[in-house]
Amino acid sequence: MTNQTATTDAAIYPPSPETVSHALIDAATYDAMYASSIADPAAFWGEQGKRIDWIKPYTQVKDVDFTLGQVKINWFADGTLNVAANCVDRHLETRGDQTA
């Protein structure tokens, strides 16, 4: 058996101008959102969580503990949502005739 190391030369393919013109976000906005998510994750994700419909809204965004032997990671743990309703149902009125 031989030990082979895989090397790749990753190519970068920029999006087409048409794709860029229809994008909902640009690189600068992404960078700002990313920086915000790192600086204050609870505040950032608390705002993002408001973008979807909750059956029972969350009251706590994050509950995490990285202590060795006690690791727990909970986001929006006390909220209840229906993913299918958020992905499909809430769009039926305005986009019901479009292909998903």
N, C-alpha and C positions, 0 to 999 in steps of 0.2 A: 504494500500500500504506500502511495506517495503522498507527501504533504504538499498540497497545492494551495497557493494563496490567490484568491480571485481579485483581479483588479478591474475596475470599470472606469471608463471615461464618460461621466454623465453629461449628456447633452442637454442644453437648456433651449426649450422651444417657447418663445414668447407668444402670448395670446394674439389672436388676430385683432385688427382695429375694430371689427364688428363686435367681437366678444367684449373688448374693453369698453365700447360705447354702451353696452347693455349691463355692465357690471354694477352691482349695488355698492361696491366699495373699491377704493383705489389703494395703492401701496402706502401712501402717507396715512390714510385713515386706519388701515390695518396696523401699521406700526404704532400709532397712537393708542389704538384699542389694546394691542398686545402689552404695551408699556403700562397701561392702566390696570390690566388684569394681573400683572406681576406686582405692581406697587400696592394694590389693595384688592386682593381676590374676592373677598366677601362683598365689597361694595360693587365691584364690576359685575360679578355673576348675579348679585341681587337685582341689578338693573336688567341684565339679560334675561333673567327668569320672568320678568314682567312681560316679555314678548310672546309668551304662550299662555293658553287658557288653562287655569287650574280648577279642578273640581273643589279642592280645599287648598287655598293658598298656603304657602310655606310661611313660617314665622322666623325661621332660622336658616340662613343660607348655608353655612358650613359648620361642621362639627368634626374636627380632625384632631388626632393625637398620634404622633409619630414615636412615642416612647417605646423602646424595645420591649417586646412582650405584651404591649397594650395597644398596638396599632389599630386605629379605627379611622375610617374615612367615610363620612356621610355628608352628602350635599342635598339640600332641600328635603331632608329626611321626614319632616312632619307634614309635608305637602302631599297632595294626591292629584295625579293627572291621568288623562287617558291619551296615550301617544297617538292612537289611531285618529281620535277626534282632532288632535292638533295637526296631524299630517294630512288628513283627508277631509273630514267632516266640516271643519270651519271654512273651507274653501269652496264648498259646493255651491253656495248661493252666487258667488261671483265667477267661479271657474268650472262649474259642473259640467259644461259641454266640452271642456278641453281634455286632451289626452294627458294623463299623468306622466 
